[in-house]
Amino acid sequence: MAKHREVAYSTAGGNDYVAHEQTYETFIKLVKLGSAAVATILALLAIFLT
């Protein structure tokens, strides 16, 4: 087996960690917003359709 002394991503050129972190933060915000929207819709359906 090959010996891996360093993590390949930390030494690879061209990695844009700032853009990666911004994309991840945006994804998390959208997941939270989408979950809240679904919960709100379900609550409104439960209130008005029962």
Backbone as numpy.savetxt, mean C-alpha at the origin, in Angstrom:
# Nx Ny Nz CAx CAy CAz Cx Cy Cz
26.01 -23.28 -2.99 25.18 -22.10 -2.99 26.06 -20.86 -2.99
25.53 -19.82 -3.55 26.26 -18.55 -3.58 26.20 -17.91 -2.20
27.28 -17.28 -1.85 27.31 -16.55 -0.58 26.87 -15.11 -0.84
25.84 -14.71 -0.13 25.32 -13.36 -0.29 25.75 -12.54 0.92
26.73 -11.71 0.72 27.23 -10.90 1.82 26.50 -9.57 1.92
25.97 -9.10 0.81 25.26 -7.84 0.79 23.89 -8.05 0.15
22.95 -7.24 0.56 21.64 -7.28 -0.06 21.75 -6.64 -1.42
21.27 -7.32 -2.44 21.43 -6.84 -3.82 20.75 -5.49 -4.04
19.61 -5.26 -3.41 18.89 -4.03 -3.64 19.59 -2.81 -3.06
20.36 -3.01 -2.01 21.03 -1.86 -1.41 22.23 -1.41 -2.23
22.76 -2.28 -3.06 23.92 -1.91 -3.85 23.59 -1.68 -5.32
22.37 -1.99 -5.72 21.99 -1.82 -7.12 21.84 -0.34 -7.46
22.31 0.03 -8.61 22.19 1.42 -9.02 20.82 1.70 -9.60
20.37 2.93 -9.49 19.10 3.32 -10.09 17.88 3.11 -9.22
18.05 2.68 -7.99 16.90 2.52 -7.12 16.45 3.88 -6.61
15.17 4.13 -6.68 14.60 5.40 -6.23 13.72 5.13 -5.02
14.34 5.08 -3.86 13.61 4.74 -2.64 12.59 5.81 -2.26
12.88 7.06 -2.56 11.92 8.13 -2.23 10.63 7.92 -3.01
10.73 7.63 -4.29 9.54 7.38 -5.11 8.83 6.11 -4.64
9.59 5.10 -4.26 8.99 3.87 -3.75 8.19 4.14 -2.49
8.76 4.88 -1.56 8.07 5.18 -0.31 6.83 6.03 -0.55
6.89 6.99 -1.47 5.73 7.81 -1.78 4.62 6.97 -2.41
4.98 6.07 -3.28 3.99 5.19 -3.90 3.34 4.30 -2.87
4.13 3.76 -1.96 3.60 2.89 -0.91 2.65 3.67 0.01
3.04 4.87 0.39 2.19 5.70 1.26 0.87 6.02 0.55
0.93 6.33 -0.73 -0.29 6.61 -1.49 -1.18 5.38 -1.56
-0.57 4.21 -1.77 -1.33 2.97 -1.81 -2.04 2.72 -0.49
-1.33 2.90 0.62 -1.93 2.68 1.93 -3.09 3.66 2.17
-2.92 4.91 1.80 -3.99 5.90 1.96 -5.22 5.50 1.14
-4.99 5.04 -0.09 -6.12 4.64 -0.93 -6.82 3.40 -0.39
-6.07 2.47 0.18 -6.68 1.28 0.79 -7.55 1.69 1.97
-7.05 2.59 2.79 -7.83 3.08 3.95 -9.08 3.80 3.49
-8.93 4.67 2.48 -10.07 5.41 1.96 -11.10 4.46 1.35
-10.65 3.50 0.59 -11.55 2.53 -0.01 -12.28 1.68 1.02
-11.56 1.29 2.07 -12.19 0.51 3.14 -13.25 1.33 3.86
-12.95 2.59 4.11 -13.92 3.46 4.77 -15.15 3.66 3.88
-14.94 3.80 2.58 -16.06 3.97 1.66 -16.95 2.73 1.63
-16.34 1.57 1.59 -17.11 0.32 1.59 -17.88 0.17 2.89
-17.24 0.47 4.01 -17.92 0.38 5.31 -19.09 1.35 5.38
-18.92 2.55 4.85 -20.00 3.53 4.84 -21.16 3.07 3.98
-20.85 2.55 2.82 -21.91 2.05 1.93 -22.67 0.90 2.59
-21.95 -0.01 3.21 -22.62 -1.13 3.89 -23.50 -0.65 5.03
-23.02 0.33 5.79 -23.81 0.87 6.90 -25.07 1.54 6.36
-24.93 2.31 5.30 -26.11 2.97 4.71 -27.10 1.95 4.14
-26.60 0.90 3.53 -27.49 -0.16 3.03 -28.23 -0.82 4.18
-27.52 -1.07 5.27 -28.14 -1.71 6.43 -29.21 -0.81 7.05
-28.96 0.48 7.05 -29.93 1.42 7.66 -31.16 1.58 6.77
-30.95 1.82 5.50 -32.07 2.19 4.63 -32.78 1.02 3.97
-32.18 -0.15 3.94 -32.84 -1.27 3.27 -33.39 -2.32 4.23
-33.37 -2.02 5.51 -33.96 -2.99 6.46 -35.19 -2.44 7.09
